[in-house]
Every structure is written in C-alpha cells, then in structure tokens.
Amino acid sequence: MPLTESQSQQVLRLRGISKAFAGVPALRELDLEVGPREILSLIGPSGCGKTTTLRVIAGLEVPDGGSVEIAGRDCRLLPPERRSVGFVFQDYALFPHLTVAENVSFGLDGLHRSERKKRVAEVLDLVGLPEMSQRLPRELSGGQQQRVALARAIAPKPALLLLDEPFSNLDPQLRRQVRHEVLAIVRASGSAAVWVTHDHDEGLIVADRVVVMKEGRACQAGTPSEIWRSPQDAWVAGFIGHGDLLKGTVSNGRLVTSLGDVAANGIPEGAEATVLVRPEDVVIVEHGSPGTVVRRHFSGSDNIYCVQIDGTLLHCRQPSDVEIPRGTEIKVKLKSDALPVFS
C-alpha cells in the first residue's frame, strides 16, 4: 500500500526475512514496513509466524536471511538492548521481587538516578498508576500488571514497541477495557508499534494498517477498512470476518447467484465464482429469494439468523428486537451488488 508523506521515513523495514526451526520454515521472504507513530497489527492463525516476526525484530531470534532496519540503522548484528525496541510479552514478564517502580526503571540504567526517578514517575503517570509505585506485581490486578509491563517498555523511549498478544491473560470484559487504555497509552507515547494478535477483531480495532499472515508470508496488507471490504482471496475473507461464500456463474459481466447478481470484477464470461456475503449484506424484503430460518444467534445488540436458501446456508443480521421464530419462511436479497467476488 502506498505510504503517506509522514511515513516516508520508516521506523521499521524488514526485507526478505526467512527463518526456519529444525528445517521447518517459520518465515518465508517476509517484507514489512512501519512508519512514524504508526500501529501495525499482525494477524493470522496460530503458527503463521507472528511471534517469530516480533522476536526477529527484537533480536531474540537471528533470521536465516534478510535484513532488519530500525530507525534507519542496520540491526542484524545489534543485540536486543541496542535496538531501541520495547517488548510487551504475553505473560508481562515482570520481576515478582521488584516493586512497580523498580520494574519500570529496569531498562534505564544509563540515566542518572534523579533522571531515572523522574522518568519512572512520568510513565507511571502516563499509564495511570502513579500511586502503585511501591507495590509488588502480585498486589496488582491483571490489567494493572499489563500497564506496568507497558510502562517498562516505553520508559526508555524506544523507536518501536512490540506487543505480543498483550491481552491473552485477561478475561473478555477486562480485555476490552484494557485494550482501550493500552491503545491510548501507545499513541500518547509517540512510538511506532507492531501489535500481534490472533483476534482479528482486535487487530482491526487497534491498527492503522493490518498485515494478514499465513504460513510465514504476508498475504495482504492494508488499512482495516481495505482488509475488511476488499479481501484479496477467499482465505483472507474467511479468516478476517464472519461471512458466507455464495456460488454463482458469470453472465454479461455479472455473477448470477440465488440471491441476485453482483458485479463480477473482470472474471471471464461463463466462469464459476463465489461472492463473499457477510450478515449485514443480507436484507429481509417483501419480494426476494425465499428461504427458511433454521436458527438464531442472539448477541445482545442484534440477532444473527441462519437462513437456508436452495440448500445454501446464509446469515442475516437483524436488530435485537426483531424476533423471527425458527422455521419461518422469509424472503431475502443482497443489500448491494458491490461485494468481493473470487474466481
């Protein structure tokens, strides 16, 4: 994706990164770029190489091939402590015998004592924990420990923050709350960030740009909106969000399906193809394709109805106050003819 003028000087450049473990490739010719203050999220299934990518950037793994450049410096031979990188681990990695202040000051040995004390106070204030400086990690909640880990990572003012599944140890409700707090802290810190998560919803929420990874490669990169609205293939479409693939045949430049026709995006005449149909793309109408409601998923703010149409199951999103009994015959159609189509 073309970079903006503000991103012309990249904080991170990976070029052709390869890495294998016991002969099994983990990364295959991976290229990545991150601009100033940009948050890039890496998403993909388990084993796709997300964490290995972070460890290569941090210097915790040595790549078999390729180059790593951080803040304009070639970092291939630099140890982790000289790379201007802050790392937030899944398990926080706090020292249990040190206070919050001591944990945060751990990477500030190069500063004078008074400067170190001032910087610790600054970052604890930034993460909203100024009154917790003398507590031990075991005396904090999971969300507070996460913020201490983040404070420690940003205290040395790194050019780049690396966050590896930062909320994996939190329950869903706390995860949403802490995610909002951490995102605000990362933006306020001024550092660029690479944020790894297996939760594609989280990846879309936190990032300026998203990279979808599969089998050690970057399948697609773009803004969250681009990834959501224009997945490049059926695999990315299936991974990135809830949707159904509806089959059809191209006729006169249109893909003809059981729910109507959509633009075929240059696919050859007579070819078989599929269209990605998300629940919000299916609407209930008076005149449309007949179907039968087979089940309902209630999610609080809305209902997702599973509708069987000519042997195909599609999902339809409706407000939570729209209740349709199972077995009801309804008629539906596609809301738009501009949907992603894959040959």
Secondary structure, DSSP 8 states (H G I E B T S, - for coil): ----GGGSS-SEEEEEEEEEETTEEEEEEEEEEE-TT-EEEEE-STTSSHHHHHHHHHTSS--SEEEEEETTEE-TT--GGGS-EEEE-TT----TTS-HHHHHGGG-TTS-HHHHHHHHHHHHHHTT-GGGTT--GGGS-HHHHHHHHHHHHHTT--SEEEEESTTTTS-HHHHHHHHHHHHHHHHHHT-EEEEEES-HHHHHHH-SEEEEEETTEEEEEE-HHHHHH--SSHHHHHHHS--EEEEEEEETTEEEETTEEEE-TT--TT-EEEEEE-GGGEEEEEEEEEEEEEEEEE-SSEEEEEEEETTEEEEEEEETT----TT-EEEEEES-S---EE-
